Amino acid sequence: MELRRNAPEDQQLVKEILKRERGMDWESGEGLGQGFLIVHPLVIPEDVYEECLYIVAKDLYGEHTLREWQYDQQFLPDFLRERGILPGDV
């Protein structure tokens, strides 16, 4: 499965995963914190982007997919792009 950046159904899936896993609610604003916008398309602040991406990737693709990622040596988006999981424009 490849997430498409501005696809409404993919953005909804990301919102559902982050709500379930981290209590981030785009309807009420609860748990979002500073910098989040309750708009379309989905906006995730840069300072928590990688953390949110990890949560979503772990949920969608399983922890085994992320096992080879060396967090201290590579940004997660680059790791996911190399494996064809994340498109190049994200």
N, C-alpha and C positions, 0 to 999 in steps of 0.2 A: 504494500500500500504506500502510495506517495501522497503526502499532503500537498494540496494546491493552495497557494498563498491567499488568494482572495475568494476562494470558493466558499459560499455561505455554509454548506453542509460540513465542510472540513473545519471552518471556524467554530461552528456549533459543537462539533466533536471535541475540539481543543478546550472550549469553555466547560463542557461537561466533565472532562477528565480533570481539569484544574479545580473545578468546584468540588469534585469527589475527593481528590487527593490532597488539596491544600486549602479548601474552604473559600476559594476565590469565586465570588458570585457577581457576574456581570449585570444581573438584574437589579440587585439591591446595592451593589458597590461594596458589600461586606468582604473583608479579607483582601481587597485589592491593593491598598496602600497607595502611596504617593506616586504620581506619574502614570498611572493606568487611566485609560479613557474608556468610557462605556459608549463606544461608537462602532459603526461599521465602516471600514473593516476593523477587525480585532487589532488592538494596539497593546503591545507588551513593552514596558520600559526596557531599555538596553541593559541596565544594571541587573535585571533579574531574568533576562531573555534566556540565557544558557540554562539556568536552573529550571525554568518552565519547560524549555525544550527537552531537557533530560526527563522530567516527569512524564511528559507526553510520549516521548520515544520509548521509555520503559513500559508504559501502559500498552502502547500499540504493538511494539515489536519484541517485548520481553527483555528481561535483564541479561539473558544470554547474548543478545545482539550487542549490548553495550560492554560486555566483559572485556573486550580487547582495547577499549578506549582508555588511553592514558591521560587522565584529566590534567596532569601537571605538564604535559608536553604538547597537547593539541586542543584547539577549541572544538567543542562538541559539534557545532554546525559543519566544520570541515570534515570531521570524522564521518558524520552521517552522509555528507555529499559524496565522499569517496566510496561509500558502500551503496550508493544509488538510492538511499532512503529519502534524502532531502534534495529537492530541486536546487539548481544553481542560483536561482534568483532570490532566495530567502536569506 
